[in-house]
Amino acid sequence: MWRVFNPCNLRCPFCASTSGKARADEMSLEEFRGVFRDLAELGCRELSLLGGERFPEDHLMTREQYREFTAKVLAAHREYGKRLKVMPMDDFGYFPMSKGFYDFAVCRGWSGCQAGRSVIGIRANGDVLPCISLVDRFISDNLRRRPLVDIWHDPKSFPGFRDRAELTGKCAACPHACDCRAGCSAMAFSQTGTLTETTFCLRQLEQEAIVGSLFA
């Protein structure tokens, strides 16, 4: 994933971006061409070119809003499933208990967040991160300092992603821990401040609902 420019003429309240104004140090077209050559040398098979599409940190969804949102998505799936194909992004949910959720959750083939492993993010100014959705503290290097090939092959790049620590909290005890690995790293960090535990989890919400109904 590569955000090739930062400016945006819209100010959508739900936009997942820090964009709006151009960065003062955005890369030039000639610099872009060099990165394309590096990507070809690395054998890149898929490239997503993005503009402004990141959630500002002060607009993140609360866990209760996430619970309500997932319930609405499931209701829409049940009512319109034959006419409407629901395709949530990979941070929607992975290993739910409900068959209704399982029908379109992305757990099939999911083997943990690929940030820094088979995916990288490139900002308009050349900053390289494990994923474009992560915040500044995860910047690994900059394309003006080092070529992408060197950054990728450096074993010190993307610490905490290629050498993921043991899971914590409810994620550590989950039967799908080895496959899920706390889901999307950007989502996990935005909620818990770590890469080892997530609270925006369909399975957790379903388990909590079951326990709540037993003691209602």
C-alpha positions as a Python dict, from the first residue, in 0.01 Angstrom:
ca = {
    (1, 'M'): (0, 0, 0),
    (2, 'W'): (132, 340, -97),
    (3, 'R'): (-25, 678, -29),
    (4, 'V'): (114, 871, -323),
    (5, 'F'): (-31, 1208, -229),
    (6, 'N'): (-179, 1365, 82),
    (7, 'P'): (-410, 1651, -23),
    (8, 'C'): (-786, 1603, -38),
    (9, 'N'): (-1061, 1848, -129),
    (10, 'L'): (-1315, 1672, 96),
    (11, 'R'): (-1350, 1673, 472),
    (12, 'C'): (-1555, 1358, 528),
    (13, 'P'): (-1630, 1307, 901),
    (14, 'F'): (-1581, 931, 853),
    (15, 'C'): (-1261, 958, 648),
    (16, 'A'): (-973, 743, 774),
    (17, 'S'): (-710, 990, 669),
    (18, 'T'): (-471, 1243, 808),
    (19, 'S'): (-476, 1404, 465),
    (20, 'G'): (-629, 1731, 357),
    (21, 'K'): (-327, 1953, 305),
    (22, 'A'): (-23, 1847, 105),
    (23, 'R'): (286, 1748, 301),
    (24, 'A'): (569, 1995, 253),
    (25, 'D'): (812, 1712, 173),
    (26, 'E'): (608, 1493, -62),
    (27, 'M'): (807, 1283, -307),
    (28, 'S'): (848, 1386, -670),
    (29, 'L'): (740, 1191, -977),
    (30, 'E'): (1103, 1097, -1048),
    (31, 'E'): (1138, 957, -697),
    (32, 'F'): (817, 759, -753),
    (33, 'R'): (972, 599, -1061),
    (34, 'G'): (1267, 479, -857),
    (35, 'V'): (1033, 315, -607),
    (36, 'F'): (842, 144, -887),
    (37, 'R'): (1170, -4, -1008),
    (38, 'D'): (1245, -128, -656),
    (39, 'L'): (900, -283, -627),
    (40, 'A'): (953, -465, -957),
    (41, 'E'): (1290, -594, -835),
    (42, 'L'): (1125, -720, -516),
    (43, 'G'): (867, -912, -721),
    (44, 'C'): (568, -708, -604),
    (45, 'R'): (248, -867, -738),
    (46, 'E'): (-12, -624, -605),
    (47, 'L'): (8, -251, -535),
    (48, 'S'): (-261, -30, -382),
    (49, 'L'): (-220, 340, -461),
    (50, 'L'): (-398, 554, -203),
    (51, 'G'): (-472, 916, -146),
    (52, 'G'): (-616, 1034, 186),
    (53, 'E'): (-777, 738, 356),
    (54, 'R'): (-678, 711, 722),
    (55, 'F'): (-887, 763, 1035),
    (56, 'P'): (-768, 1056, 1243),
    (57, 'E'): (-694, 930, 1593),
    (58, 'D'): (-961, 1149, 1753),
    (59, 'H'): (-1233, 999, 1533),
    (60, 'L'): (-1178, 634, 1620),
    (61, 'M'): (-1489, 424, 1680),
    (62, 'T'): (-1563, 322, 2039),
    (63, 'R'): (-1607, -43, 2127),
    (64, 'E'): (-1980, 6, 2190),
    (65, 'Q'): (-2016, 172, 1849),
    (66, 'Y'): (-1828, -123, 1698),
    (67, 'R'): (-2072, -362, 1870),
    (68, 'E'): (-2370, -171, 1726),
    (69, 'F'): (-2210, -147, 1383),
    (70, 'T'): (-2141, -520, 1357),
    (71, 'A'): (-2498, -597, 1465),
    (72, 'K'): (-2633, -372, 1188),
    (73, 'V'): (-2403, -532, 929),
    (74, 'L'): (-2519, -880, 1033),
    (75, 'A'): (-2884, -773, 1017),
    (76, 'A'): (-2831, -631, 666),
    (77, 'H'): (-2655, -950, 562),
    (78, 'R'): (-2946, -1163, 684),
    (79, 'E'): (-3209, -947, 518),
    (80, 'Y'): (-3036, -865, 191),
    (81, 'G'): (-2772, -1137, 167),
    (82, 'K'): (-2911, -1284, -156),
    (83, 'R'): (-2912, -945, -329),
    (84, 'L'): (-2632, -760, -153),
    (85, 'K'): (-2279, -897, -126),
    (86, 'V'): (-2120, -771, 196),
    (87, 'M'): (-1741, -738, 166),
    (88, 'P'): (-1599, -599, 492),
    (89, 'M'): (-1232, -506, 518),
    (90, 'D'): (-986, -731, 697),
    (91, 'D'): (-1020, -546, 1028),
    (92, 'F'): (-1393, -624, 1055),
    (93, 'G'): (-1353, -968, 1213),
    (94, 'Y'): (-1176, -1300, 1178),
    (95, 'F'): (-1305, -1598, 1374),
    (96, 'P'): (-1664, -1527, 1483),
    (97, 'M'): (-1886, -1792, 1640),
    (98, 'S'): (-2206, -1696, 1456),
    (99, 'K'): (-2257, -1855, 1116),
    (100, 'G'): (-2409, -1527, 1000),
    (101, 'F'): (-2081, -1347, 1067),
    (102, 'Y'): (-1870, -1640, 953),
    (103, 'D'): (-2030, -1628, 608),
    (104, 'F'): (-1844, -1309, 525),
    (105, 'A'): (-1572, -1272, 788),
    (106, 'V'): (-1223, -1291, 643),
    (107, 'C'): (-1101, -1574, 864),
    (108, 'R'): (-1068, -1808, 566),
    (109, 'G'): (-701, -1800, 478),
    (110, 'W'): (-617, -1542, 746),
    (111, 'S'): (-273, -1608, 895),
    (112, 'G'): (-221, -1296, 1103),
    (113, 'C'): (-153, -935, 1011),
    (114, 'Q'): (91, -914, 720),
    (115, 'A'): (221, -566, 807),
    (116, 'G'): (598, -567, 758),
    (117, 'R'): (587, -931, 647),
    (118, 'S'): (431, -925, 301),
    (119, 'V'): (283, -574, 315),
    (120, 'I'): (441, -230, 358),
    (121, 'G'): (310, 125, 360),
    (122, 'I'): (473, 419, 182),
    (123, 'R'): (368, 775, 262),
    (124, 'A'): (370, 1065, 19),
    (125, 'N'): (695, 1196, 175),
    (126, 'G'): (875, 861, 140),
    (127, 'D'): (828, 735, 497),
    (128, 'V'): (815, 356, 508),
    (129, 'L'): (597, 176, 764),
    (130, 'P'): (485, -185, 809),
    (131, 'C'): (136, -69, 700),
    (132, 'I'): (0, 266, 580),
    (133, 'S'): (-263, 264, 857),
    (134, 'L'): (-5, 281, 1136),
    (135, 'V'): (104, 597, 1317),
    (136, 'D'): (436, 782, 1313),
    (137, 'R'): (605, 580, 1589),
    (138, 'F'): (620, 283, 1349),
    (139, 'I'): (810, 464, 1071),
    (140, 'S'): (1098, 232, 988),
    (141, 'D'): (1290, 447, 740),
    (142, 'N'): (1255, 690, 451),
    (143, 'L'): (1306, 631, 79),
    (144, 'R'): (1517, 944, 53),
    (145, 'R'): (1767, 793, 295),
    (146, 'R'): (1770, 433, 171),
    (147, 'P'): (1631, 241, -127),
    (148, 'L'): (1323, 28, -65),
    (149, 'V'): (1516, -290, -144),
    (150, 'D'): (1766, -220, 135),
    (151, 'I'): (1492, -134, 384),
    (152, 'W'): (1298, -451, 304),
    (153, 'H'): (1597, -683, 337),
    (154, 'D'): (1724, -521, 656),
    (155, 'P'): (1647, -762, 945),
    (156, 'K'): (1615, -461, 1177),
    (157, 'S'): (1327, -314, 976),
    (158, 'F'): (972, -332, 1113),
    (159, 'P'): (1055, -443, 1470),
    (160, 'G'): (764, -605, 1647),
    (161, 'F'): (601, -711, 1321),
    (162, 'R'): (838, -968, 1179),
    (163, 'D'): (924, -1083, 1531),
    (164, 'R'): (578, -1058, 1691),
    (165, 'A'): (575, -1091, 2069),
    (166, 'E'): (351, -1334, 2257),
    (167, 'L'): (-15, -1236, 2264),
    (168, 'T'): (-169, -1087, 2577),
    (169, 'G'): (-513, -1051, 2736),
    (170, 'K'): (-807, -1241, 2588),
    (171, 'C'): (-618, -1290, 2264),
    (172, 'A'): (-361, -1508, 2442),
    (173, 'A'): (-633, -1751, 2559),
    (174, 'C'): (-827, -1761, 2231),
    (175, 'P'): (-835, -2099, 2048),
    (176, 'H'): (-759, -1911, 1725),
    (177, 'A'): (-462, -1720, 1869),
    (178, 'C'): (-204, -1882, 1641),
    (179, 'D'): (-402, -1793, 1329),
    (180, 'C'): (-548, -1455, 1422),
    (181, 'R'): (-246, -1303, 1602),
    (182, 'A'): (-465, -1022, 1741),
    (183, 'G'): (-599, -930, 1399),
    (184, 'C'): (-515, -600, 1229),
    (185, 'S'): (-211, -441, 1396),
    (186, 'A'): (-335, -84, 1339),
    (187, 'M'): (-669, -167, 1499),
    (188, 'A'): (-504, -343, 1793),
    (189, 'F'): (-264, -55, 1861),
    (190, 'S'): (-538, 209, 1839),
    (191, 'Q'): (-737, 26, 2109),
    (192, 'T'): (-481, -120, 2347),
    (193, 'G'): (-152, 57, 2270),
    (194, 'T'): (2, -282, 2187),
    (195, 'L'): (30, -515, 1888),
    (196, 'T'): (-50, -820, 2100),
    (197, 'E'): (-415, -774, 2194),
    (198, 'T'): (-734, -643, 2034),
    (199, 'T'): (-1071, -560, 2184),
    (200, 'F'): (-1258, -496, 1856),
    (201, 'C'): (-1320, -867, 1809),
    (202, 'L'): (-1642, -1028, 1687),
    (203, 'R'): (-1572, -1344, 1882),
    (204, 'Q'): (-1518, -1151, 2206),
    (205, 'L'): (-1844, -960, 2156),
    (206, 'E'): (-2035, -1284, 2092),
    (207, 'Q'): (-1888, -1449, 2402),
    (208, 'E'): (-1974, -1147, 2614),
    (209, 'A'): (-2332, -1154, 2484),
    (210, 'I'): (-2364, -1523, 2574),
    (211, 'V'): (-2229, -1468, 2927),
    (212, 'G'): (-2452, -1164, 2970),
    (213, 'S'): (-2763, -1362, 2871),
    (214, 'L'): (-2682, -1631, 3130),
    (215, 'F'): (-2679, -1378, 3411),
    (216, 'A'): (-2954, -1146, 3282),
}
